Amino acid sequence: MESEDDARGGGIRRSRCCRELELREFPDKYEIRSLDPDLPDRAFSVGRSDGEVQPQFGDPNSESPIRVSKIYGVAGIMRLLTGIYVLVITSRKEAGSYLRFPIYCVTSMKFLSCNEASRHRTSQEKRDEEYFMSLLRIIESTPGLYYSYELDLTLNLQRAYKLDEGRLLKPLWKQADPRFVWNRNLLEDLIECKLDAFIIPFIQGNILAICFTIKDSLAKVTLISRRCNRRLGTRMWRRGANLEGDAANFIETEQLLEFQGFRASFLQVRGSVPLLWEQIVDLSYKPRLKIINLEEAAKVVERHFNDLTQRYGHIVVLDLTDKRYVSFDFHHHCSTGNFDNLQILYNQITEDVQKQGYFLIKDGAIMLEQGGVVRANCIDCLDRTNVTQSYLAGKSLDSQLQQSGLFSSSECISLYGDVNEMFKILWAEHGDEISLQYTGTHALKGDLIRYGKQTVVGLIKDGITALSRYFLNNFQDGQRQDALDLISGRYDVNRSIPPFQIKDSSSYIPVASALIIGGLTVTSFSLNQAGRHPQNLISSVLWAGLTAGMMAAVKANGRQFCSRPRLCGLF
């Protein structure tokens, strides 16, 4: 589907990373060696007592290892209180290909412990390390991690295609956009030891593709989403922006079309409203939203959009909540489940979107460049945002197929039922994956993308998903936020104050729950007895009052019963 010259123009580098590795475990060290025939004799070791990283040269150690296993990459090295931990890829699956090279999704990872010095730590340090170990287990199961041994996945096609020859010759990690390298904070030791063949930049996001035939012509559409690491976090603990203007849940999504020598790229971005605001969980279904530090608001917004303009050009901002920027009240226009009402929004921005255009190359030659992006947001930048982005992506795909000559000016993808169905499912699954990383659940309103309307089954699923989000937000996301602050480097164990200054009040939850459930049980039992023995009515009223009082006390102190981050503040 692409020529050699075209592939080179897409940012293909002439060197690459080791594809397969052998992990050799010795009593005093871990040794990681390349099994790649194109990159032989590449190896390094990590001391199990001191964590020292050493490049290895020559033949393998003649000593017999305790254990030998196959791994597929090294994600990096993390330093904690009692030593270092090496994160390795233990399994992967092929997620597709791009520019003829495979892209992989991480399916399992494991931390190798180099902490034999822990016996010299104090009891408090050991307790602290236990908590950090629980965070490492969360990191090991991080969803949506993708990588390639040959390609830099952090760069969109337009940026990658225009790289100069000198940068193409550099290692992958030197080509990468640091905003989208998920494991950037873990690579310092490998970089310092010049282990370029082992350094693989990961992106967190989503990569999905569909292949289809229209008018006897084969085409491929690929979605690549890249999550920014600057304000990494969970739904309720990372909202808005920080003082530098970095927005939470900021994601660059690229839709790529490959068709008969044509390659087109259409970029969109999403991100939280770039103000300083919070929405702290307190057991209520919708916690109160609070805008803070108003005197800094204008500067934060300015920094955010200056950065976007420098990177992408002209920006159109879609606000899917209230009357701000290009406002579109999604709930009002689409409350009946009518996906087609998004045409009302599109009519407002048609001229700007068409002016921004998309990136298009034909047989290696640039035909068009994208001069700007649409930035969409709602409260969470998930459900309504994904529906809207899928609609705009469909409009762009129509334009690209018309530009290539396959479609006439009056034709569109929706006229081809099977292809249109595949395209909708592609975007719906993409939305699920993005939502899973931010909230722990699949997206809401997936029916609007899949079927163009809300179904009864979809409403039931959305209800279950909403309840799951409520539970995770209130009772689990505090610890998950700590894991994200640790992996992103926002919290540094060796430079920060002792971590547990905030009491973990989530330990009160089992006691409060037991009291409330017990009170309800006793009240129900005594009411049942009161029907046969009226003298029990007074005790029923007393138990009911006690239970109601307990519930009111829990609700009034809701924040104290929720899972809260213990390592970093909100901003």
C-alpha positions in Angstrom: 0.0 0.0 0.0 3.0 2.3 0.3 6.3 2.7 -1.6 9.7 2.6 -0.1 10.3 6.3 -0.5 6.9 7.0 1.0 7.7 4.8 4.0 11.0 6.6 4.6 9.1 9.9 4.5 6.8 8.7 7.2 9.6 8.9 9.8 11.3 5.5 9.4 14.6 5.4 11.1 17.6 3.3 9.9 18.3 1.9 13.4 15.8 0.2 15.7 15.4 -1.4 19.1 15.9 -5.0 20.2 12.8 -7.0 19.3 13.3 -10.0 21.7 15.4 -10.3 24.8 16.5 -12.9 27.2 16.3 -12.3 31.0 19.1 -14.2 32.8 18.8 -14.2 36.6 21.9 -14.7 38.8 22.2 -14.5 42.6 23.9 -11.1 42.4 22.4 -9.5 39.3 19.9 -9.6 36.4 21.3 -9.8 32.9 19.3 -8.7 29.9 20.6 -9.8 26.5 19.4 -9.2 23.0 18.1 -12.3 21.0 17.7 -10.2 17.9 20.0 -11.4 15.1 20.3 -7.9 13.7 21.4 -6.5 17.1 23.7 -9.2 18.5 26.0 -8.9 21.6 23.9 -6.2 23.1 23.4 -6.7 26.9 23.4 -5.0 30.2 23.1 -6.0 33.9 21.5 -4.6 37.0 23.0 -5.5 40.4 20.4 -7.0 42.8 21.9 -5.4 45.9 23.1 -2.0 44.7 20.9 -1.5 41.6 24.0 -0.5 39.5 23.3 -0.6 35.7 26.3 -1.9 33.7 26.5 -2.4 29.9 27.8 -5.9 29.1 30.3 -6.7 26.3 31.4 -9.9 24.7 30.1 -13.4 25.4 27.4 -14.2 28.1 28.5 -15.0 31.6 29.8 -18.5 31.8 28.1 -19.0 35.2 24.8 -20.8 35.0 21.8 -18.6 35.7 19.2 -19.4 38.3 16.5 -18.8 35.8 16.2 -17.8 32.1 13.1 -16.3 30.5 12.1 -14.4 27.4 11.0 -10.8 27.6 10.0 -8.3 24.9 11.4 -5.0 26.1 12.5 -2.9 29.0 10.1 -0.1 30.0 12.6 1.5 32.3 13.9 1.7 35.9 12.3 3.2 39.0 14.2 4.1 42.1 12.3 3.7 45.4 13.3 3.9 49.1 14.9 0.5 49.4 16.5 0.0 45.9 15.5 0.0 42.3 12.9 -1.8 40.2 13.3 -2.8 36.6 10.1 -2.8 34.6 10.1 -5.4 31.8 7.5 -6.5 29.2 6.6 -10.1 29.8 3.9 -10.5 27.1 2.6 -8.5 24.1 0.2 -8.8 21.2 0.3 -7.3 17.8 -2.1 -4.5 17.6 -1.7 -3.8 13.8 0.8 -2.3 11.5 1.7 1.1 10.2 4.1 1.9 7.3 4.7 -1.9 7.0 6.0 -2.2 10.6 4.2 -4.0 13.4 2.8 -2.1 16.4 2.5 -4.0 19.7 0.2 -3.6 22.7 1.6 -4.5 26.1 -0.4 -7.3 27.8 1.7 -7.9 30.9 4.6 -6.3 32.7 6.7 -7.2 35.8 9.0 -5.2 38.1 12.3 -6.9 38.9 13.3 -6.1 42.5 16.9 -5.0 43.2 16.3 -4.2 46.9 18.4 -6.5 49.0 19.6 -3.5 50.9 16.1 -3.2 52.4 17.1 -5.0 55.5 19.0 -1.9 56.6 15.9 0.3 56.5 13.9 1.4 59.5 10.5 -0.2 60.2 8.7 3.0 59.0 10.6 3.0 55.8 9.7 -0.7 55.3 6.0 0.2 55.8 6.3 3.0 53.3 7.9 0.7 50.9 5.0 -1.7 51.2 2.7 1.0 50.1 4.9 1.8 47.1 4.9 -1.8 46.2 1.2 -1.8 46.0 1.5 1.2 43.6 4.0 -0.8 41.5 1.4 -3.6 41.2 -1.1 -1.0 39.8 1.5 0.2 37.3 2.2 -3.3 36.2 -1.4 -3.5 35.0 -1.5 -0.1 33.2 -3.9 -0.4 30.3 -3.5 1.0 26.7 0.3 0.9 26.3 1.6 0.7 22.7 5.1 0.6 21.2 7.0 -0.2 18.1 10.6 -1.4 17.7 11.0 0.6 14.4 8.6 3.6 14.6 8.3 6.6 16.9 4.6 6.4 17.7 4.6 9.8 19.6 4.7 11.8 16.3 1.7 12.3 14.1 2.2 11.7 10.3 2.6 15.4 9.4 5.4 15.9 12.0 7.1 12.6 11.3 7.1 13.1 7.5 8.8 16.5 7.9 11.7 15.3 10.1 15.1 16.2 8.8 17.5 13.4 7.8 19.7 14.1 10.9 16.9 13.4 13.3 15.8 10.3 11.5 19.2 8.8 12.2 18.9 9.3 16.0 17.6 6.6 18.4 13.8 6.4 18.8 13.8 8.1 22.2 15.6 11.1 20.8 13.0 11.5 18.0 10.0 11.2 20.4 7.8 14.0 21.5 8.3 13.9 25.3 4.7 14.9 26.0 3.5 11.5 24.8 6.2 9.2 26.2 4.4 7.3 29.0 7.6 5.9 30.4 9.8 9.0 30.0 10.5 9.2 33.7 11.7 5.6 33.8 14.3 6.0 31.0 17.0 8.1 32.7 19.3 5.3 33.9 19.1 3.6 30.5 19.9 6.9 28.7 22.8 7.7 31.1 24.3 4.3 30.3 23.8 4.8 26.5 21.7 1.7 26.1 19.9 3.1 23.1 19.1 -0.4 21.6 17.0 -1.1 24.7 15.1 2.2 25.0 11.6 1.9 23.8 9.2 5.0 24.1 5.7 3.8 25.0 2.5 5.8 24.3 -0.6 5.4 26.4 -3.8 5.7 24.4 -5.3 3.5 21.7 -4.4 2.1 18.3 -7.1 0.5 16.3 -7.5 -0.2 12.6 -10.1 -1.4 10.0 -9.6 -2.5 6.4 -12.4 -2.3 3.9 -13.2 -2.3 0.2 -15.1 0.4 -1.6 -15.7 0.3 -5.3 -13.2 -2.6 -5.6 -10.5 -0.5 -3.9 -8.8 -1.5 -0.7 -8.5 1.1 2.1 -7.3 1.2 5.7 -8.3 3.6 8.5 -6.2 3.6 11.7 -6.9 5.6 14.9 -4.0 6.5 17.1 -4.5 8.3 20.3 -1.7 9.7 22.4 -2.2 10.6 26.0 -0.1 13.6 27.4 1.9 12.8 30.5 2.1 16.4 31.8 -1.1 16.2 33.9 -1.6 12.5 34.1 -4.3 11.3 36.4 -7.7 9.9 37.3 -11.1 11.4 36.5 -11.8 13.2 39.8 -8.2 13.9 41.0 -6.9 15.5 37.9 -9.3 18.1 36.6 -8.7 21.4 34.7 -5.2 22.6 34.2 -2.1 23.3 36.3 -0.3 26.7 36.5 1.8 25.9 33.4 -1.4 25.5 31.4 -1.2 21.7 31.0 -4.7 20.2 30.8 -5.8 17.0 32.4 -6.9 14.1 30.1 -5.2 15.8 27.1 -5.2 13.5 24.2 -4.1 13.9 20.6 -6.1 11.7 18.2 -5.0 11.0 14.7 -7.2 9.3 12.1 -5.1 7.9 9.2 -6.3 6.8 5.8 -4.2 4.7 3.5 -5.6 4.2 0.0 -4.0 3.6 -3.4 -0.8 5.6 -2.9 -2.7 8.2 -0.8 -2.1 8.7 2.9 -4.1 11.2 4.9 -3.9 12.3 8.5 -6.6 14.2 10.4 -5.8 15.4 13.9 -8.1 16.4 16.8 -7.3 17.1 20.4 -9.3 16.9 23.6 -8.6 18.1 27.1 -10.1 19.3 30.3 -11.3 23.0 30.5 -7.9 24.8 31.0 -8.8 26.6 34.3 -7.8 25.9 37.8 -10.8 23.9 39.1 -11.5 20.9 41.3 -14.4 18.5 41.9 -13.4 16.6 45.1 -15.3 13.3 45.7 -17.5 13.4 48.8 -19.9 10.4 48.3 -22.4 12.6 46.4 -23.1 11.5 42.8 -22.1 14.8 41.4 -19.6 16.6 43.7 -19.6 20.3 43.7 -17.4 21.9 41.0 -15.2 24.7 42.3 -13.0 27.1 40.3 -10.0 28.3 42.4 -7.3 30.9 42.1 -9.2 33.1 39.8 -6.4 35.7 39.7 -4.3 33.2 37.7 -7.0 32.0 35.4 -6.2 34.3 32.5 -2.5 33.4 32.5 -3.3 29.6 32.7 -5.6 29.9 29.7 -3.1 32.0 27.8 -0.3 29.5 28.4 -2.4 26.6 27.3 -3.6 28.1 24.0 -0.2 29.6 23.2 1.3 26.1 23.5 -1.5 24.6 21.3 -1.1 27.3 18.7 2.6 26.8 18.4 2.2 23.1 18.0 -0.9 22.9 15.8 -1.7 26.3 14.3 -5.2 27.6 14.2 -7.4 26.3 17.1 -11.2 25.9 17.1 -12.5 25.2 20.6 -15.7 23.2 21.0 -17.3 23.5 24.4 -19.9 20.8 24.8 -21.2 22.0 28.1 -22.0 25.7 28.6 -22.0 29.0 26.6 -18.2 29.4 26.1 -16.1 29.4 22.9 -18.0 27.6 20.1 -20.7 26.3 22.4 -22.9 23.3 21.7 -25.3 22.1 24.4 -24.9 18.4 23.7 -27.5 17.3 26.2 -30.1 19.7 24.7 -29.6 18.9 21.1 -28.9 15.1 21.5 -31.0 14.3 24.5 -33.4 12.3 22.3 -30.5 10.2 21.2 -30.4 11.7 17.7 -26.8 11.6 16.6 -27.6 13.5 13.4 -28.3 16.7 15.4 -24.5 17.1 15.5 -24.9 18.6 12.0 -26.1 21.7 13.9 -22.7 22.0 15.5 -20.9 21.2 12.3 -22.7 24.0 10.5 -21.2 26.5 12.9 -17.6 25.4 12.3 -17.6 24.1 8.7 -15.7 27.0 7.3 -13.0 26.8 10.1 -12.6 23.0 9.9 -12.4 23.0 6.1 -9.8 25.8 6.3 -7.7 23.7 8.8 -7.9 20.8 6.4 -5.9 17.6 6.8 -2.4 16.3 5.9 -2.4 14.5 2.5 0.5 12.9 0.6 0.4 11.0 -2.7 3.2 8.6 -3.6 5.5 10.5 -1.2 4.7 14.0 -2.3 2.9 16.5 0.0 -0.5 17.6 -1.5 -2.1 19.3 1.6 -1.1 20.2 5.1 -3.3 20.5 8.2 -3.1 24.1 9.5 -4.9 23.7 12.8 -7.0 21.4 15.0 -10.4 21.3 16.7 -10.1 21.1 20.5 -13.1 19.6 22.1 -14.1 19.3 25.8 -17.0 18.5 28.0 -16.8 18.0 31.8 -14.7 14.8 31.5 -13.6 15.0 27.8 -14.8 11.4 27.4 -18.3 10.5 26.3 -19.8 13.6 24.6 -16.3 14.5 23.3 -15.8 11.1 21.7 -19.2 11.2 20.0 -18.4 14.7 18.6 -14.9 13.7 17.5 -16.2 10.7 15.6 -18.7 12.9 13.8 -16.0 15.3 12.7 -13.7 12.4 11.7 -16.4 11.0 9.5 -16.7 14.4 7.7 -13.0 14.5 7.2 -12.9 11.0 5.8 -15.6 11.9 3.3 -13.5 14.9 2.2 -10.4 12.8 1.9 -12.1 10.1 -0.3 -13.6 12.9 -2.4 -10.1 14.5 -2.8 -8.6 11.1 -3.9 -11.2 10.8 -6.6 -12.9 7.7 -5.2 -16.0 9.6 -4.1 -17.9 12.3 -6.0 -18.7 15.5 -4.2 -22.1 14.2 -3.2 -21.0 10.8 -1.9 -20.1 10.0 1.7 -19.2 7.1 3.8 -22.7 6.7 5.3 -23.9 5.5 1.9 -21.9 2.3 2.3 -23.6 0.5 5.1 -21.0 -2.2 6.0 -18.1 0.3 5.9 -20.0 2.9 7.8 -20.8 0.3 10.5 -17.1 -0.7 10.8 -16.1 3.0 11.1 -18.7 3.6 13.9 -17.5 0.5 15.9 -13.9 1.7 15.4 -14.7 5.0 17.1 -16.9 3.4 19.8 -14.1 1.0 20.8 -11.6 3.8 20.8 -13.8 5.8 23.2 -14.1 2.8 25.5 -10.3 2.5 25.7 -9.7 6.2 26.4 -12.4 6.2 29.1 -11.0 3.1 30.7 -7.6 4.8 31.3 -9.2 7.9 32.9 -12.2 6.5 34.8 -11.7 2.8 35.0 -14.8 2.1 33.0 -16.0 2.0 29.4 -17.4 5.2 27.8 -21.0 6.3 28.1 -23.2 7.1 25.1 -21.5 4.4 22.9 -24.8 3.7 21.3 -24.8 7.2 19.7 -21.7 6.2 17.8 -22.6 2.6 17.0 -26.2 3.1 16.0 -26.8 6.8 15.8 -29.3 6.7 18.6 -29.7 5.7 22.2 -31.1 2.2 22.8 -32.7 0.6 25.9 -29.9 -1.8 26.3 -27.5 1.1 25.9 -29.3 3.1 28.6 -29.0 0.1 31.0 -25.3 -0.3 30.3 -24.8 3.4 30.8 -26.5 3.2 34.2 -24.3 0.3 35.3 -21.2 2.2 34.0 -22.2 5.3 35.8 -22.5 3.4 39.1 -19.1 1.7 38.5 -17.5 5.1 38.0 -19.1 6.4 41.2 -17.6 3.5 43.2 -14.2 3.7 41.6 -14.0 7.5 42.0 -15.0 7.4 45.6 -13.2 4.3 46.9 -10.3 3.4 44.7 -9.0 6.2 42.6 -6.9 7.8 45.3 -4.4 5.0 45.3 -4.5 4.8 41.5 -3.7 8.5 41.4 -0.7 7.9 43.6 0.5 5.2 41.1 0.2 7.7 38.3 2.1 10.4 40.2 4.8 7.9 40.9 5.2 6.7 37.3 5.1 10.2 35.8 7.8 11.5 38.2 5.5 14.1 39.7 6.3 12.4 43.0 10.0 11.6 43.5 10.7 9.3 46.4 14.2 10.5 47.0 13.4 14.3 46.8 10.0 14.5 48.5 9.0 14.7 52.1 7.8 11.5 53.8 4.7 10.6 51.9 2.0 9.9 54.5 1.2 13.4 55.8 -2.4 12.9 54.8 -4.2 10.3 56.9 -5.7 7.5 54.8 -9.3 7.9 56.1 -10.5 5.3 53.6 -9.9 2.8 56.5 -13.1 4.1 58.1 -15.2 2.9 55.2 -15.5 -0.7 56.3 -16.5 0.3 59.8 -19.1 2.9 58.6 -20.5 0.5 56.1 -20.8 -2.2 58.7 -22.6 0.1 61.1 -25.1 1.4 58.4 -25.8 -2.1 57.0 -26.2 -3.5 60.5 -28.5 -0.7 61.5 -30.7 -1.2 58.4 -30.8 -4.9 59.1 -31.8 -4.5 62.7 -34.4 -1.9 61.8 -35.9 -4.1 59.2 -36.0 -7.0 61.6 -37.6 -5.0 64.4 -40.2 -3.5 62.1 -41.1 -7.1 61.0 -41.4 -8.0 64.7 -43.5 -4.9 65.4 -46.2 -6.2 63.2 -46.7 -9.1 65.6 -45.5 -7.4 68.8 -46.5 -3.7 68.9 -44.2 -3.1 71.9 -41.2 -3.5 69.5 -42.3 -0.4 67.6 -40.4 2.0 69.8 -37.1 0.0 69.4 -37.7 0.0 65.6 -38.1 3.8 65.6 -34.9 4.2 67.7 -32.9 1.9 65.4 -34.2 3.7 62.4 -33.3 7.1 63.9 -29.8 5.8 64.8 -29.2 4.5 61.3 -30.5 7.7 59.7 -28.2 9.7 62.0 -25.2 7.5 61.0 -26.0 8.0 57.3 -26.3 11.7 57.8 -23.0 11.9 59.6 -21.3 9.9 56.8 -22.8 12.1 54.2 -21.8 15.3 56.0 -18.2 14.1 56.3 -18.2 12.4 52.9 -14.7 13.5 51.9 -13.2 11.8 55.0 -14.6 8.4 53.8 -13.3 8.6 50.3 -10.1 7.2 48.9 -7.7 10.2 48.6 -4.2 10.5 47.0 -1.5 10.5 49.6 1.6 11.6 47.7 0.7 14.8 45.8 -1.8 17.7 45.9 -4.2 18.6 43.1 -2.0 21.0 41.4 
